[in-house]
């Protein structure tokens, strides 16, 4: 793909997100979401491979269905209330349809089926965009109308997402699918606190974006597509492997790393609101996610001793320039410092 085409696509992604986040009219918000969808599809299918084409088709059909549902729910609300303002969603039916559509946009369970397959069929850089930047526009709409969304539906989807993100990630060996189920689990935590305290939702979203970006950059520079690649990475780049381990443990919410802070605040707020059952399910599901994070970080810190064989192993190659410059290109890894006790 030429630099000019890539520049146009990235500009379209940014423009679509800005339009959606700054809109007060549902039609403009829908236009921004459609710009996002149409800009990311060529980036997914640029490999000219059947799996990439399949991923682009799945992404297009899912996002088109979600956008159509958003348009239908906003039209229903405008028919009943006479206004197209985003903050004036008073129809219960329209609110429920809109919640389902935004959940499909984000990849919340039970509308999550497209996310792991799309990430697996995309490049790691495109998967990074899908799991980070593409979440901003739907999250902006959720934050704007957090007072009108049905709390019961969001809490139900939150529990299903965290449980499914933990269970389904246990038997995965591909790093992109592991990050996909990690995204589903983290979105479940955000959905649980949306209508209760949106400020914690914003904090959780920012930390999720920073940690996920840091982890994907580590995978890109290590060229690790599965657990086997992570197991051989300490021989060529031990510093990068250590950063990857800290990032994974922070994504899992292991104290005292930064990823523990939003989970702590969410559980505390849910308990304050007498939602102890939901808080217990979320806390237990976090243990499932932490298990495969620990497994991945453990495999990335084991150095296999070379043996006498004719096969070329990873430790026999010299470090590349990307590996050498890694510590200068991962400033977001500083987020993994144990700063949670000082903040809270």
Backbone torsions as a table, in degrees:
resi	resn	phi	psi	omega
1	UNK	NA	131.4	-176.0
2	UNK	-70.2	154.9	178.1
3	UNK	-60.0	-33.8	179.2
4	UNK	-65.3	-45.1	178.6
5	UNK	-62.8	-43.5	179.6
6	UNK	-63.6	-38.1	177.8
7	UNK	-63.3	-41.6	178.5
8	UNK	-63.9	-42.0	-179.0
9	UNK	-67.0	-43.6	178.8
10	UNK	-64.6	-39.7	177.2
11	UNK	-63.5	-39.1	177.9
12	UNK	-65.5	-39.6	176.4
13	UNK	-59.8	-48.5	-179.5
14	UNK	-63.7	-42.9	-179.0
15	UNK	-64.3	-43.4	179.3
16	UNK	-61.9	-41.8	178.6
17	UNK	-65.6	-42.1	179.8
18	UNK	-65.1	-41.1	179.1
19	UNK	-61.6	-45.8	-178.8
20	UNK	-66.1	-43.2	-176.3
21	UNK	-68.9	-26.3	-176.3
22	UNK	-103.5	6.9	-175.6
23	UNK	-86.3	148.3	169.4
24	UNK	-113.6	-7.8	-178.5
25	UNK	-111.5	137.9	-174.9
26	UNK	-65.7	-33.0	-179.9
27	UNK	-65.8	-39.6	178.3
28	UNK	-68.8	-38.0	176.0
29	UNK	-62.9	-39.1	178.1
30	UNK	-66.5	-38.7	177.7
31	UNK	-61.7	-42.8	178.3
32	UNK	-63.0	-40.6	177.2
33	UNK	-64.7	-39.4	178.8
34	UNK	-67.4	-36.7	175.7
35	UNK	-62.1	-41.3	176.8
36	UNK	-58.9	-47.0	-177.4
37	UNK	-63.6	-47.9	-177.0
38	UNK	-68.2	-25.7	-179.5
39	UNK	-80.0	-31.7	-175.2
40	UNK	-83.8	-23.1	-176.5
41	UNK	-62.5	-46.2	176.1
42	UNK	-62.2	-29.7	178.1
43	UNK	-70.0	-33.2	177.8
44	UNK	-72.1	-41.1	-173.2
45	UNK	-93.2	12.1	-175.4
46	UNK	-72.1	-12.9	-178.9
47	UNK	-75.1	-16.5	-177.5
48	UNK	56.7	46.0	-180.0
49	UNK	-125.5	145.6	-179.1
50	UNK	-56.0	-36.4	179.6
51	UNK	-67.9	-38.3	177.5
52	UNK	-66.7	-39.5	177.4
53	UNK	-64.3	-40.5	177.9
54	UNK	-63.8	-42.2	179.2
55	UNK	-63.9	-42.3	178.9
56	UNK	-64.1	-39.3	179.0
57	UNK	-65.3	-44.5	178.5
58	UNK	-62.1	-42.6	-179.6
59	UNK	-64.2	-43.2	-178.7
60	UNK	-63.8	-47.2	-178.0
61	UNK	-63.4	-42.1	-179.5
62	UNK	-65.6	-47.9	-177.8
63	UNK	-68.8	-33.8	177.1
64	UNK	-66.3	-40.8	177.4
65	UNK	-64.5	-41.3	179.0
66	UNK	-65.7	-41.6	179.1
67	UNK	-65.2	-39.5	177.5
68	UNK	-63.9	-38.4	177.9
69	UNK	-66.7	-39.0	176.4
70	UNK	-61.9	-44.2	179.6
71	UNK	-65.0	-39.3	179.4
72	UNK	-67.2	-42.5	-179.6
73	UNK	-66.9	-39.9	178.6
74	UNK	-68.4	-35.3	176.1
75	UNK	-66.5	-40.5	176.6
76	UNK	-60.8	-43.7	179.1
77	UNK	-65.8	-40.4	179.0
78	UNK	-66.2	-33.9	178.2
79	UNK	-64.7	-37.5	-176.7
80	UNK	-86.5	-33.1	-174.8
81	UNK	-106.7	-20.6	180.0
82	UNK	82.5	14.9	-179.9
83	UNK	-138.5	149.4	178.4
84	UNK	-105.5	11.1	-178.6
85	UNK	-69.1	141.2	-178.7
86	UNK	-67.6	-35.8	-175.6
87	UNK	-79.1	-7.3	-178.5
88	UNK	-107.0	48.2	175.5
89	UNK	-89.8	96.9	-176.0
90	UNK	-109.7	-9.4	-179.5
91	UNK	-81.9	123.1	180.0
92	UNK	-61.1	-39.6	179.3
93	UNK	-64.3	-44.5	179.1
94	UNK	-64.1	-38.3	179.4
95	UNK	-64.9	-40.3	179.1
96	UNK	-67.0	-44.1	177.1
97	UNK	-61.7	-40.4	179.8
98	UNK	-66.3	-38.5	177.9
99	UNK	-63.0	-43.1	178.4
100	UNK	-64.4	-39.3	-179.1
101	UNK	-66.7	-43.8	178.9
102	UNK	-67.4	-34.3	175.5
103	UNK	-64.5	-37.7	176.2
104	UNK	-66.8	-38.6	177.0
105	UNK	-61.0	-42.8	-175.4
106	UNK	-79.9	-31.8	-174.6
107	UNK	100.1	24.5	175.9
108	UNK	-72.5	142.3	174.8
109	UNK	-68.3	144.8	5.7
110	UNK	-90.1	16.6	176.3
111	UNK	-102.6	42.5	-172.2
112	UNK	-103.9	-4.7	-165.4
113	UNK	-60.6	-26.3	-176.3
114	UNK	-78.4	-28.0	-169.6
115	UNK	-64.8	-50.9	179.9
116	UNK	-62.2	-39.1	-178.3
117	UNK	-69.2	-38.6	179.3
118	UNK	-67.3	-42.5	178.9
119	UNK	-65.0	-38.4	-179.7
120	UNK	-67.8	-30.4	179.4
121	UNK	-87.6	-3.1	-179.4
122	UNK	-104.1	167.7	171.3
123	UNK	-74.0	165.7	-177.7
124	UNK	-65.5	-36.4	179.2
125	UNK	-66.5	-41.1	177.2
126	UNK	-67.5	-37.8	176.4
127	UNK	-61.6	-35.4	176.1
128	UNK	-61.5	-43.7	-180.0
129	UNK	-65.4	-41.1	-177.7
130	UNK	-65.2	-40.1	-176.1
131	UNK	-84.9	-8.7	-179.9
132	UNK	-120.7	-71.6	-173.2
133	UNK	-64.2	-37.2	-176.9
134	UNK	-71.2	-9.3	176.5
135	UNK	-86.6	-14.2	-171.8
136	UNK	-69.6	-44.8	-176.7
137	UNK	-64.9	-50.1	175.9
138	UNK	-62.2	-36.5	179.2
139	UNK	-66.7	-33.2	176.3
140	UNK	-63.7	-40.8	177.0
141	UNK	-66.2	-40.9	179.1
142	UNK	-63.6	-41.8	179.2
143	UNK	-65.9	-38.2	-177.4
144	UNK	-65.2	-40.7	-177.0
145	UNK	-112.9	36.7	-178.7
146	UNK	-63.8	-28.0	-179.5
147	UNK	-74.5	-19.9	-175.5
148	UNK	-100.1	-13.1	-176.4
149	UNK	-74.4	146.7	-179.7
150	UNK	-70.7	120.4	-176.2
151	UNK	-66.5	-40.4	-177.7
152	UNK	-63.0	-43.6	179.6
153	UNK	-64.4	-41.1	179.8
154	UNK	-66.4	-41.0	178.9
155	UNK	-66.4	-37.7	177.6
156	UNK	-64.3	-46.9	178.2
157	UNK	-65.0	-32.5	178.3
158	UNK	-64.4	-45.4	179.9
159	UNK	-65.9	-42.1	179.4
160	UNK	-64.6	-40.5	-177.2
161	UNK	-66.6	-45.2	-179.1
162	UNK	-66.9	-40.4	178.1
163	UNK	-66.5	-44.9	-178.6
164	UNK	-69.7	-38.3	177.3
165	UNK	-61.9	-33.2	176.9
166	UNK	-77.0	-46.9	-177.0
167	UNK	-67.4	-47.3	-175.0
168	UNK	-70.1	-24.9	179.6
169	UNK	-79.9	-8.6	-175.3
170	UNK	-67.4	-38.2	-173.3
171	UNK	-103.9	22.3	-179.2
172	UNK	-94.7	141.9	176.0
173	UNK	-114.5	-15.7	178.9
174	UNK	-86.8	129.0	-175.7
175	UNK	-64.5	-32.6	180.0
176	UNK	-68.6	-37.6	176.4
177	UNK	-70.3	-34.9	176.2
178	UNK	-62.4	-42.5	177.8
179	UNK	-68.8	-29.4	176.8
180	UNK	-65.7	-47.8	178.7
181	UNK	-69.8	-28.4	172.3
182	UNK	-63.6	-41.0	177.5
183	UNK	-63.5	-41.6	178.8
184	UNK	-61.6	-44.1	-179.9
185	UNK	-64.9	-42.8	-179.8
186	UNK	-66.9	-37.2	177.1
187	UNK	-64.9	-31.1	175.3
188	UNK	-63.4	-41.5	176.1
189	UNK	-62.2	-39.6	179.3
190	UNK	-67.7	-39.7	-179.7
191	UNK	-64.8	-30.9	-177.3
192	UNK	-67.4	-28.0	-174.0
193	UNK	-107.4	2.7	-172.5
194	UNK	-58.4	-53.1	-175.2
195	UNK	-85.2	-11.1	-176.4
196	UNK	-91.2	-50.0	179.7
197	UNK	-149.0	92.9	-177.7
198	UNK	-61.8	-23.4	179.6
199	UNK	-65.4	-37.2	176.2
200	UNK	-69.2	-33.6	174.8
201	UNK	-59.1	-44.0	179.3
202	UNK	-63.6	-43.8	178.3
203	UNK	-61.7	-45.0	179.7
204	UNK	-62.9	-41.1	-179.7
205	UNK	-64.5	-43.7	-179.6
206	UNK	-63.2	-45.8	180.0
207	UNK	-66.5	-37.3	177.3
208	UNK	-63.1	-43.5	179.7
209	UNK	-63.0	-42.5	-179.2
210	UNK	-67.1	-44.3	-178.1
211	UNK	-70.2	-40.1	178.8
212	UNK	-66.6	-40.8	176.8
213	UNK	-62.1	-43.2	178.6
214	UNK	-62.2	-41.5	-179.2
215	UNK	-67.9	-41.1	179.9
216	UNK	-67.5	-38.1	176.6
217	UNK	-63.3	-37.2	176.4
218	UNK	-63.6	-43.3	178.9
219	UNK	-65.2	-36.9	179.6
220	UNK	-65.0	-46.6	-176.0
221	UNK	-74.2	-27.9	174.3
222	UNK	-84.2	-12.6	-175.2
223	UNK	54.6	46.7	-177.5
224	UNK	-102.6	113.7	179.3
225	UNK	-105.2	-12.4	178.0
226	UNK	-150.9	179.3	-176.8
227	UNK	-66.1	-31.6	178.9
228	UNK	-62.4	-40.9	176.8
229	UNK	-64.8	-37.6	178.2
230	UNK	-66.3	-31.5	-178.7
231	UNK	-69.3	-26.6	-179.5
232	UNK	-98.4	-0.8	-177.5
233	UNK	-70.8	-30.3	-178.8
234	UNK	-62.8	-22.9	-177.5
235	UNK	-72.5	-26.4	-178.5
236	UNK	-105.0	-29.3	-176.6
237	UNK	-148.4	80.1	-178.4
238	UNK	-65.7	-33.8	179.5
239	UNK	-64.9	-43.9	178.1
240	UNK	-62.7	-39.9	-179.8
241	UNK	-64.0	-38.3	177.6
242	UNK	-64.8	-42.3	176.6
243	UNK	-63.1	-39.6	178.1
244	UNK	-63.5	-40.3	179.9
245	UNK	-64.4	-43.9	178.7
246	UNK	-64.2	-39.3	179.0
247	UNK	-64.5	-42.7	179.2
248	UNK	-63.7	-43.4	179.8
249	UNK	-66.3	-34.5	176.5
250	UNK	-70.2	-37.8	174.7
251	UNK	-61.3	-35.4	178.5
252	UNK	-74.0	-12.8	178.6
253	UNK	84.1	29.6	-179.6
254	UNK	-81.3	121.9	178.1
255	UNK	-70.4	148.8	7.1
256	UNK	-99.1	27.5	-178.4
257	UNK	-72.1	166.6	-170.7
258	UNK	-63.7	-35.2	-178.6
259	UNK	-63.6	-15.9	177.6
260	UNK	-73.4	-28.3	-173.3
261	UNK	-61.4	-52.4	-179.1
262	UNK	-64.1	-35.7	177.7
263	UNK	-64.6	-41.1	177.5
264	UNK	-60.6	-47.7	-178.5
265	UNK	-65.2	-38.7	-179.9
266	UNK	-66.8	-45.2	178.9
267	UNK	-63.2	-39.8	179.0
268	UNK	-63.4	-43.0	-179.3
269	UNK	-69.3	-39.8	177.2
270	UNK	-63.5	-38.6	177.4
271	UNK	-66.2	-38.2	177.7
272	UNK	-62.9	-34.5	-179.7
273	UNK	-86.0	12.9	179.5
274	UNK	62.8	29.6	175.6
275	UNK	-104.3	57.6	-173.7
276	UNK	-68.9	-33.3	179.3
277	UNK	-64.5	-46.2	177.7
278	UNK	-62.0	-43.4	179.4
279	UNK	-62.8	-38.5	179.2
280	UNK	-66.7	-43.0	179.3
281	UNK	-63.9	-41.7	178.7
282	UNK	-64.3	-41.0	-179.6
283	UNK	-66.2	-40.7	178.9
284	UNK	-68.7	-37.4	178.7
285	UNK	-68.4	-27.2	176.2
286	UNK	-64.1	-29.2	176.6
287	UNK	-67.2	-36.1	176.8
288	UNK	-64.0	-45.5	178.6
289	UNK	-64.1	-39.8	-179.3
290	UNK	-63.3	-29.1	-179.3
291	UNK	-63.4	-50.2	-177.7
292	UNK	-76.5	-21.5	169.5
293	UNK	-65.1	-44.9	178.2
294	UNK	-63.5	-38.9	179.2
295	UNK	-64.1	-42.5	179.5
296	UNK	-67.9	-41.0	178.8
297	UNK	-69.5	-33.9	177.8
298	UNK	-67.3	-40.6	179.4
299	UNK	-68.5	-26.5	-178.9
300	UNK	-82.4	-9.6	-179.6
301	UNK	-107.0	1.9	178.2
302	UNK	-92.9	125.3	177.6
303	UNK	-99.6	119.2	179.8
304	UNK	-81.5	130.7	-179.8
305	UNK	-72.5	133.7	179.0
306	UNK	-69.5	147.5	178.6
307	UNK	-124.4	175.5	-178.1
308	UNK	-85.2	97.6	179.7
309	UNK	-145.7	160.0	-179.5
310	UNK	-84.5	-7.3	-178.7
311	UNK	-78.2	137.6	177.1
312	UNK	-77.5	122.0	179.6
313	UNK	-104.3	165.6	-173.8
314	UNK	-66.3	-29.8	-177.2
315	UNK	-74.4	-8.0	179.8
316	UNK	-89.8	-2.0	179.0
317	UNK	-99.1	150.4	177.4
318	UNK	-76.9	149.3	177.7
319	UNK	-61.2	139.2	179.6
320	UNK	-82.3	172.0	-179.8
321	UNK	-65.6	-31.9	178.0
322	UNK	-64.2	-41.2	179.5
323	UNK	-67.8	-37.6	-179.1
324	UNK	-66.1	-38.3	-176.8
325	UNK	-92.5	13.0	-171.6
326	UNK	-63.9	-42.9	-175.8
327	UNK	-64.8	-19.3	178.4
328	UNK	-91.4	-14.6	-176.0
329	UNK	-107.5	9.6	178.5
330	UNK	-125.2	61.1	179.2
331	UNK	-66.1	-25.6	-179.1
332	UNK	-69.8	-14.2	177.9
333	UNK	-67.7	-17.3	175.2
334	UNK	-63.0	-18.1	178.2
335	UNK	-64.0	-20.9	-175.9
336	UNK	-77.3	-1.5	179.5
337	UNK	-63.5	146.3	-177.8
338	UNK	-74.2	76.6	-175.8
339	UNK	-104.6	-0.6	-175.7
340	UNK	-59.8	-46.2	-178.6
341	UNK	-61.3	-33.2	-178.5
342	UNK	-73.0	-32.1	-179.4
343	UNK	-74.8	-43.4	-175.0
344	UNK	-90.8	NA	NA
